[in-house]
Amino acid sequence: MKFTKTILKNGLRVITVPMKDNPTVTVLVMVEAGSKYETKEINGLSHFLEHMCFKGTTKRPKAIDISRELDTVGAQYNAFTSQEYTGYYAKADYKHLDLLLDVVSDMYLNPVFNENEIEKEKGVIVEEINMYEDLPHRKVQEIFMRLLYGDQPAGWDIAGTKENIKNLKRSDFLDYRRKHYVPSATTVVVAGKFDEKKTLGDIQKMWNGVFGGKKKGKVKTVESQKKPEMLLQYKDTDQTHIVLGARSFNAYSKNNPAIKVLSAALSGGMSSRLFQKLRDEMGICYYVRAENDTYTDHGFLQVSAGLDNKRVKEGIGAIMEEFKKLKTENVSADELNKVKQQIQGNLYLGLETSDSFAEYCGYQEVLNKPIKTPEQIIAEIQAVTADDIKRNADKIFQNKNLNLAAIGRFKDKDDFLPILKF
C-alpha cells in the first residue's frame, strides 16, 4: 500500500491512497468529534449533527438535492458516529470523483441546520433509539459500556437520550460545530483510482479558505474497578444476550498485537475455541464473538453471545474456562500459526475495496496514530509469541477486571457472581 499525507496551511490532513486497478473511488472526511466530546446535557448531539449534514447545505438546500446527485451516479454514501470521531463518505465509479469530492466536502463545510428539518429529524432519531431497544444483541453493548464507565462520556449512549434529542436547539448544533469541526481536527481521505496531483489541488481549492479556532478537547476517561461487576436488564427474550469482558489497553499500547492474536484464538473463524466449544460442542448459541475494542484512553476485550436461556450460566462458565486456559497454558505452535494466518488473510480480504482502504487510513489518522501499512501490521502479528499471549492474558483476565452485561430473563446478580472468578 502506498499513500501520501499532506497537511494544508490551515491544519487539514489529506491522505491520498492510489489504487490504480480499482474501478471505484471513495471520498471520506473524518473529524475528531464524537460522544466523548459532549456534555451530559447535549449527549447525542454528535450523532444528530451527522444526520443534519445530509439535510441541506448552502449549495444544496434540501436533503433531496444531496441524495439525488449521488443516486444519479450510483454512489454508495453514508456517515457514522463513534465515541471519538465522525465520518462522512461517498463511493462511486472513479469517473465521478469530482462530484463525490464536491458533495462530501459541501456537507461537512456548509450545513444549514434548518430548524424545521431539525424538528422533523428528532422523530427519526427517537425511532432509531427505539429500534436499538428492540435489538437486544446491540443494546447489550450499550449496557456493557455503561457498566464499565458509568456516568461519564465513555459510558453514555452515542445516540443520546430521547429527552436530550427532543430538547436540542439549532444554537446547540452551531456551538458544537464551531468547537469541534475545525480543519486541524479533520482528515480528508481519497482512495481508489484517481489523479493524485489534480485531486490534491482540488482539495486545496475547496478547503484552504476554511479556518477554525483551537479544537476543544474531551474529558479523560476514568478507569475504576476493584471487583467483578455486572449489570442485568430484564427482558422477556427467547435467548439471553451477554457481553463478558475485561479491561485491557488503549489504542496506542504495544500490547495490542498480542491481544489481537488472543481474541482471534477465541473467536477467529469456525475453528476457534469459543465457536467450537459453545456452538459445535455444547450447542447453546448461534453467534459468539470476541474482539478487542481500543480507544484513545481506555480499552477492553469482550466476548458477546446469544445463549440458550436455560444454559446461560453454563455458557458463561465455558467462556471463563477459555479465559483461564489462556492465562495458564501456552497456545500451541499449530494454533498460533493458524490464528496468525487467519488474521493476515482477513486483513487483506477486508482491504479489497476503496471504501475499506479509506476507512483503514482515516481511522488511524483521526486518532493521531502513525498510519501503518498492512505489511507492518502483519509483521507485528507474526512477532507475537505464545509467551506474549499468556503474559497479556494474565494481565487482563483478573477478577477485578471482569464485567458482565446481560439482557434476558434474569434479575438477580447472585445467579452469576459465583461464576465471575478465576
Order of alpha helices (4+ residues) and beta strands (2+ residues): beta-beta-beta-alpha-alpha-beta-beta-alpha-alpha-alpha-alpha-alpha-beta-alpha-beta-beta-alpha-beta-beta-alpha-alpha-alpha-alpha-alpha-beta
